[in-house]
Amino acid sequence: MPILLASAAAFLYGASDFAGGFATRRNSVFSVIFFSQIAGLLTAVLAGPVVGRGSPVPADLVWGLAAGVCGAVGIGFLYHGIGRGVVAVVSPVSALVGALAPMLFGVLSGDSPSPAGWIGAGLCLPGAVLLTWEGPVSKPPTGRSRDPAARRSLIHGILAGLGFGGFFIAVSRSGADSGLWPLAAARGTSLVLVGTSALLLHRPLTVRSGTRRIAVVAGLFDMGANIAFLLAARSGMLALVSVVTALYPGPTVFLSRIFLGQRLGPLKAAGVFLAVAGTALIGLG
């Protein structure tokens, strides 16, 4: 069950990224994130009594606040790195670090995967990188071996991955009896941070009428993914659940192929194969 929930989280995260990316074609990133996260917050509050009633202690809400900060930091560095850096560096590095950080934390906290689980994780990690790979990094015209933009992109990718990994770790530390309140606290925190950042940078927070439903769908899918991951982390090993969840670029790739006609190159196809094989092995373990 934990691996099925983690797979569901990966699918919903990927669908959310696709919907959010589609909405940002006609809106600012800040407005889409802000609008979608309002929908996510309402989803967490309304789904709480259905998924499981809980009475959080202050520590659970603190973990939720920490998760909100980490998630906002991850998104901020990811979008900033993609917008001003090298996508071929930012995306795969953030995916790899975002998977490795909670995986290592889980192992240090006592998780002990089976041999099949270790092998599956070893396949999923490069699969996550290949799914986000956007092609080789071009060399600078000056002939220098290292492009400053690539170095900055590497830093942005690492920081974004640490932010995403921190979100997964913080969410997993909340108590099993806290229901969905940690997720509500996380979403409320990120809303405040995103809204404040947009106001300070004089960025709009309105979404055009033709894309509001898409932004809402992105928020619903994102919170659905958070709920699935939370339930998976509470019932399984964080070291494996986080690796499977990190395969969320896979659904984004497939949806882009179906709805936008984008070609599935050999590297992404290899990433899909590794992701499927790795997830199957983790499930068997």
Secondary structure, DSSP 8 states (H G I E B T S, - for coil): -HHHHHHHHHHHHHHHHHHHHHHTTSS-HHHHHHHHHHHHHHHHHHHHHHH------HHHHHHHHHHHHHHHHHHHHHHHHHHHS-HHHHHHHHHHHHHHHHHHHHHHTT----HHHHHHHHHHHHHHHHHT--------TT--SS-HHHHHHHHHHHHHHHHHHHHHHHHHTS-GGGTTHHHHHHHHHHHHHHHHHHHHTT------GGGHHHHHHHHHHHHHHHHHHHHHHHHS-HHHHHHHHTTTHHHHHHHHHHHS-----HHHHHHHHHHHHHHHHHHH-
